[in-house]
Amino acid sequence: MTLSNSLFHLNFTQLSKRALQGIFLALLLFSILILIIGEVESWIYIPMFTVSIGGACGGIFFHLISENWFAKSNYKFLINAACALVFLIGFWLSLVFGLAQVGLWD
């Protein structure tokens, strides 16, 4: 099965479910960071938006790698760990991008 063939067999309901789970997880991590800081002001909406986009991309990446391309792999734990690492890197980059847009990251 080639890449172009596998794109036609995507389950878009499952893909959107993983994207929403990624958004929820990213916003949960973001809210924990905000609770630690303890300061909520009007600048918070731009990083919240960028973090949710990063979380959705992480959820889509997890679905494509873990459940679509390597669904029958023997190394499921390593694949899930790699997907979690990519999710955390995407979360961090989207958080830094959002904070840089409001001038809080130099």
C-alpha positions as semicolon CSV with decimal commas, in nm:
position;residue;x (nm);y (nm);z (nm)
1;M;0,000;0,000;0,000
2;T;0,148;0,332;-0,102
3;L;0,107;0,662;0,073
4;S;-0,141;0,791;-0,183
5;N;-0,351;0,478;-0,138
6;S;-0,347;0,497;0,241
7;L;-0,479;0,854;0,237
8;F;-0,801;0,739;0,075
9;H;-0,867;0,493;0,357
10;L;-0,855;0,741;0,643
11;N;-1,132;0,730;0,898
12;F;-1,208;1,102;0,927
13;T;-1,434;1,064;1,229
14;Q;-1,152;0,893;1,418
15;L;-0,907;1,153;1,286
16;S;-1,122;1,441;1,411
17;K;-1,166;1,263;1,745
18;R;-0,787;1,242;1,786
19;A;-0,752;1,608;1,687
20;L;-1,006;1,709;1,953
21;Q;-0,826;1,494;2,209
22;G;-0,502;1,668;2,117
23;I;-0,666;2,009;2,159
24;F;-0,806;1,908;2,497
25;L;-0,472;1,774;2,620
26;A;-0,282;2,081;2,498
27;L;-0,530;2,319;2,662
28;L;-0,513;2,115;2,982
29;L;-0,134;2,144;2,989
30;F;-0,161;2,514;2,907
31;S;-0,411;2,575;3,187
32;I;-0,181;2,399;3,433
33;L;0,098;2,634;3,328
34;I;-0,131;2,933;3,371
35;L;-0,239;2,813;3,717
36;I;0,126;2,788;3,817
37;I;0,190;3,142;3,692
38;G;-0,130;3,265;3,854
39;E;-0,180;3,561;3,621
40;V;-0,458;3,568;3,363
41;E;-0,482;3,874;3,143
42;S;-0,602;3,960;2,795
43;W;-0,279;3,842;2,627
44;I;-0,363;3,481;2,712
45;Y;-0,591;3,426;2,411
46;I;-0,321;3,426;2,143
47;P;-0,107;3,154;2,310
48;M;-0,426;2,959;2,383
49;F;-0,511;2,965;2,012
50;T;-0,162;2,860;1,899
51;V;-0,144;2,584;2,161
52;S;-0,478;2,443;2,048
53;I;-0,356;2,434;1,686
54;G;-0,038;2,257;1,799
55;G;-0,245;2,009;2,000
56;A;-0,468;1,935;1,702
57;C;-0,162;1,872;1,485
58;G;-0,021;1,642;1,752
59;G;-0,346;1,446;1,768
60;I;-0,355;1,410;1,391
61;F;0,008;1,298;1,392
62;F;-0,073;1,037;1,658
63;H;-0,361;0,903;1,454
64;L;-0,162;0,884;1,133
65;I;0,142;0,717;1,287
66;S;0,002;0,498;1,562
67;E;-0,336;0,390;1,430
68;N;-0,305;0,415;1,055
69;W;0,045;0,334;0,934
70;F;0,179;0,119;1,218
71;A;-0,144;-0,033;1,346
72;K;-0,015;-0,390;1,346
73;S;0,335;-0,323;1,471
74;N;0,503;-0,513;1,754
75;Y;0,664;-0,193;1,881
76;K;0,342;-0,017;1,984
77;F;0,492;0,120;2,307
78;L;0,788;0,278;2,126
79;I;0,561;0,424;1,861
80;N;0,330;0,573;2,124
81;A;0,631;0,714;2,313
82;A;0,763;0,872;1,994
83;C;0,420;1,021;1,922
84;A;0,404;1,162;2,276
85;L;0,748;1,316;2,229
86;V;0,641;1,476;1,901
87;F;0,324;1,603;2,072
88;L;0,524;1,763;2,354
89;I;0,767;1,922;2,108
90;G;0,475;2,060;1,906
91;F;0,311;2,185;2,225
92;W;0,631;2,361;2,330
93;L;0,690;2,517;1,988
94;S;0,332;2,641;1,960
95;L;0,350;2,782;2,313
96;V;0,675;2,964;2,236
97;F;0,528;3,096;1,910
98;G;0,217;3,224;2,089
99;L;0,419;3,386;2,366
100;A;0,652;3,546;2,111
101;Q;0,353;3,698;1,933
102;V;0,241;3,878;2,249
103;G;0,597;3,982;2,338
104;L;0,650;3,759;2,639
105;W;0,921;3,542;2,483
106;D;1,248;3,704;2,382
